[in-house]
Amino acid sequence: MFSVLSSAWALLLGMMLLQVGNGMQGTLLGVRGQLEGFSTLEMSLVMSGYFLGFLFGSRMAPEMIRRVGHVRVFAALASMISAVMILYPAFANPWAWGVGRVLIGFCFSGVYVTAESWLNNAATNDNRGKALSLYMIVQMVGIVSAQALMLTADPGGFVLFIIPSVLISLSFAPILLSISPTPAFDTTKPMTLREIMKISPLGCVGMFLLGGVFAAQFGMAAVYGAEAGLTVGQISTFVATFYVGAMLVQYPLGWLSDRMDRRLLILIASAIAALGAVIGMALGGVFWLLLVAAFLVGGMSNPLYSLLIAYTNDFLGSDDMAAAAGGMVFINGLGAVFGPIITGWIMGVVGPSGYFLHIATLCTMMAAYAAYRMTQRAAPDDTDRYTAVVPGVSPMAVAYAQEVAIEAAEDSEEDGQAA
């Protein structure tokens, strides 16, 4: 672990600052939009813009890096993020915010692709798994820390928009000054969606539904809090609880996934997340129960991302895992684009409780489909190792997680032969 920190501390520090800025602006827009009088539907369209931009960015960033290099892409996109964040309060209009969110989503996707390829280059075969784990922890810590910064100033002013802009600007320094040389860049052409669907229907359907759940957490949690009349402090705590749950449950759930039928675990995790959403829908007026709901939803749904990838890998050869990763991330991104829009529409019809109704519906559908798939074919005899990946990373990080799983499987096979 210390060897990873010594070789990649600058990158990890820079990425944490980026995540603090990203997590802060998502919550801040939800609160500020309510103060500006934006409707729930308008805010849902604004929030979906991030996922739309991210979806296109993940496809275009590799070509940008090939043309002009890592340093220029990272500096240009991070500068754009910083500029857009500070322009939000100057143009308090849902259309302007929507364009800004598309730009920020596009830029963050490119920044992640750049940084994650650097991280993979800095790691060795011996510590790549630890490097990836540290990267995922840094992502979660950054988002949770961002919520505390929401309490430092009035969301109706400019200061809270300046803070994430400054943090994004500061993130350049440790990354651009400390990491050398820039790595060679190569990507694997993804499998077609039809091929992946044929290989793992549950993996594809689950990833699409999970995209809607994740987008509701990351994009609409603050909007829900503002509509439900929570204070800024309560909204920050509510949003943070999703990710605290994810951090605490990710590895225990991964341990279980290597020891039981993954379809059954997907069913159980989805059902618990749906139960948490029902608690939030029915008892969300009691704040501590609202936090219980957020913990259950975040703690179960975020690890499902890695679990669905691991389950899909069970039906793939090692040469196909990286190719399938890009398709799985794209499917998740499609679900994420529509997630905030559907959530906002439901909230407009039934009120704030529609937020949890949307999540409960998607999680119940996933549990039901997992139960159905268990009747269609037997569980695979050999399963690949579970590797933790958080939703919202680029296809690069998922591909590197696949590499870690492949290396672990090969090492285990060699150990078995030696014995």
N, C-alpha and C positions, 0 to 999 in steps of 0.2 A: 504493500500500500504506500509506504514512504517513497519507494522508487518511482511510483506513478506520480506522486505529488511533486517530487523533485524535477521530473521531466516535463510535467504538464500543468504546473500550478498556475502559470500565467493564463493559459487557455481556460482553465476551470474558473479562475477568478473573473476573467472577462465574461464568460458565459453566465456566471451567477449575476453579475451586474446587468447583463442583458435581460435575464429572466426577471429580475426585480423590476426593471422598467416595463417589461411586457405585462407582468402580472398586475402592476399598479395601474397601468393605463386601462386595462380591461375593466377593473373594478371602478375606477374613477369615472369612466364614461357612463357606466350604468347609473351612478349616483348623480352626476352632473346632468345627464339627459332628463331625469325626473325634475330637477330644479329648473331646467330650461323649458319644461312643459311638453317635451316630446311624447308622443303616444307610444304605447307598448309595441305596436306594430312597426312604427318608425324605428324604435330602438332595436327591434329584432332584425330589421334589414341592415341597420348599421353594424350590428354584431356579426351577422353572417358574412359581411364583407371581408373580415379577416380570413376566414376559412376559404373563401373564394380566391383571394389573393395567394394564400398559402398553397392552394392546390395547383395554381398555375406556376407559382414560383418554384415548386419542387420539380417541375418538368423543365423549366427554362434555365435554372441556375447552373446545372452542370455544363451546358453549352457556353454560358457566360464565362465560367471559370476557365474553360478550355481556350477561349478566345483572348482573354486579357489577364488571366492569372488570379490566384487566391487573394493577394493583397489588395488589388484594385477593386475586386468585387466586394470584399468585406468592407473596405473603407467607404466605398460609394453607397452601399446599401445601408450600412449603419448610420451614415450621415443623413440619409433620407429619413430613416426612422426618427432620429433626433429632431429633425426639422418638422416633420408631421406632428409629433407630439406637442411641440410648443405652439403650433398653429391651431390646434383644436379649439382653445377658448376664444381665439380671435375670429373664428368662423363658426359660431354656434348655430349650425344649421344641419339638419339630418342628412341632406344630400352631400354637403361638404364632409361631414363626418364619415359617411359611407365610403366616399372616394378615399378618404384618409385611411380608413380601415383596410380597404383593398390594397393600398400601397404598403401599409405596414405589414400585412400578412405576406405579401409578395417578398418584401425585403427580409423579414424574419426567416422565411423559408430559405432564401439564398444565404443568409448569414449562418444558419444552422448547417446547411450543406458544406459551406466553407470550413467552419469550425470543426465539424465532426470528421471531415477528411483529415484535418490537421491532427486531431486527437488520435485517430487511427494510425497515422504516420508516426506519432510520438511514442505509441505503445509498442511493445514487443509481443511475441506469441505467448510469452510466459505471464505477462501482466495485462493483456488486452481485456480480459473479463473484469479485472479490478478497475481498470480505467473506465470501462463502460458503466460499471456500477457507480463509481464516483461521479461520473457525468450525470447520471440519472438523479442521484441524491442532490447534486448541485442545482439541477433544474427545479426540484421540489422545494428545496430550501429557499431559492430565489423567489418563487411564487408566494410562499408562506410569509417570507420577510416583507414582501411588498405590501401585504395587508396592514402590517404595523405602521408603515409610513403613511397610510391613509389618515392616521390620527394626528399628523403633525401640522396640518393647516386646514383652512376652510375650503371645502370642495367647490364653493361658489366663486373662488378667486382664481389666481393664476399660479400660485406657488406649487400646488400639487401637480400641475402640468410641467412646470420647470424641473422639478426633481427627477422624474424619469428621463427627461431629455438630457439632463446633466449626467445621469448614471450611464445612459447609452453612450454618450460622448467619452466618458471616462473609461468605458470598457475597451475602447480602441487601444489605449496605451499598453496595457500588459500583453495583449495578444500580438499587436503589430511590432512591438519593440523586442519581445523576448523569444519569439518562435522563429527558428531558422534551421534549415532551409525550408522553403515551401515544398509540399509533397507533390509527387506526380499524381495526376488525377485520372481516374478511370471508373466507369460505371458499367453495370451489367444491364443489358436490355431486358426490361421486365417481360414476364409471361403475359399472354393475353388474358383478359378477364374471363373469357369463355373457358380457357384451359384451367384457370384456378378454380372456377366454379365447378367444373367437372371433377376436379381432384378433391375439393373440400367444400361442399355446399354450406356446411355449418360455419366454416371459417369465413366465407364470403358474406353470408347473410348476417352473421354475428358482427363482423367488422362494420358493415353498413349501419346496423342498428346502434352499435356502440358509438359511431361517429356522431349520431344525433344526441346521445347521452352526454358525451364529452363536450360537445358544443354548448349544450345547455349549462353544464358546469362552468366552463371557462368563459362563455360569452353572455349568459343570461342570469347567472346567480345574483349579481349585483342589481340587475334590473328587477328581479323578483324582490330582493330586499327593500329596494326603494318603493316599489308598489305596495309591499306589505307594511310599510310604515316603520321599518327598522331604523335605528340611528346609524350613523356612519361607523361607530365602533362595533355595533352588532353586525352590520353588513360585512365588515372586515373579518370579524371572527367567524362568521358563517362561511365565507368564501375559503378562508384558511383551513377550516375543518375538513373540507373535501380532500385537500391535499395531505393533511396530517393523517387522515384515514388511509390514504393511498400509500404513504411512506411506511406506516406501521403494519399494513396487511400484505404488501407486495411480496415479501420474501417468505412468510409462512404459507401463503397460498401457492407460491412457486414450489416450496418443499412438498406440499400435498400433491401437486400436479404430476410430480415425477413418481408418485406411488399409488395412483388410482386412475380409473378411467377418466380422462380429461373431459369427456362430454358430461359426465355426472357432475364434475366440479363446476363446469360452465353453467349447468342447470342450477346447482345450489347457489353459486355466487350471484347469478342473475335474479334468482328468487329472493335472496336476501336484500339485494339492491332495490328490487321492486317493493319489498316490505318496508324498507327505509323510506322510499318515496311515498308510500301510503301513510306512514306515520307523519311525514312532513305535510301531506295534503290534509289529513284529518286533525292533527294536533299541532300544526305549525305556529299557532298563536302562543304556545308556551315555548319560550326561547330555548330552554335547555333540551326540550324534545326536538326542536328544530335542528339543534346541533347534533343530536343523536341521529336524526335522519340524514344530515349531511355526511356524517362519519360513515354510516352504513353504505350510502350511495357511492361516496368517493372511495371508500375502502374496498368495495367489491367491484365496481365498474372499471377503475383504472387498471388493476391487475388483469382484468379480462382481456385487455389489449395484448399483453404478452402471452396469455393463455391460449387465445385464438390463433396466434402465430405459431406457438409451439404445437398445437393440435394439427394445424395444416402441415407443418414440417414432418409430422409422423407419416405422411403419405408421399413425401418427396425424397428424392435422392439428394445427397449433399451438393451435387452440382446444380441443382435446380432451386435450392433454398433462397439464395441471394436474388435470383431472377423473380421469384414469387414475391419477395419482400416489397418491391416497388408496386406491384399490383395490389397487394393487400393495403398498403398505405393509401393508394389512390382511392380504393373502395371506401376506406374509412373517411377520407377527405370529402367524398361525395355526400356521405351521410351527414358530415359536419356542416356542410354548406346549407343544407335544408333544415338542420336542427333548430337554430335560433328562429327562423321564419315560422316554422310550425309551432314552436313554443310560444312565440309572440301572438300568433293567431289564437291559440287556445286560451292564453291568458286574457286576451281581449274579449273572449266569449264568456269564460267562467270566472275571471278574476285571477288574482295572484296564485291561487291554488292550482291553476292550470299548469304552472311550472312543474310541479311534482306529478301531476296527472300525466303529462307528456313523458317524463322519465319512467314512471311506473308502467305505462303502456309499452314502451320500447323494451324494458327489462323483462316484462312478462312475455312478450312475443319471443324474446331470445330464449327464455327458459322453456317455453312451449316447443320451439323449434328444435332445441337440443334434445328434449324428450322424444320428439318424433324421429330425429336422426338416429337415436339409440335403437330404434326398432328396425332400421333399414340396413345396417351392416354391423359386423362385430368390431370391437375395439382392436386397434393394431397390436400385434404381438410385441414389437419393439417400438419404444418411444424415444424421441430425442429430448435432450436436456432443456428444461425451462430456463430462459434467459430474460431477465427483467428489462422491459422497455416501457417508457411512459408515453401516453398519447401526446401528440403534438410535435414529436421530433420529425426530422426529415427521413426520407427513405434511406439515406446514407447510414444513419444510426441503426436502423432496423437491419440493414444488410450486414453491418459489423456485428450486430448481435447474433446474426445467423452464423457468421464466421466463428464466433466464440462457441456456439452450440456444436458446430461441426468439429472444431478442434477438441472439445471436451469428449465428444463421442468417439473420435479417433483415438484419443489417449486412453479412454476406458476400454476400447477394443484391444489396444496393444497390451494393456495391463492384464486383460483376461487371457490373452494368448500366452503371455509370459508366465502366468500362474499355471 
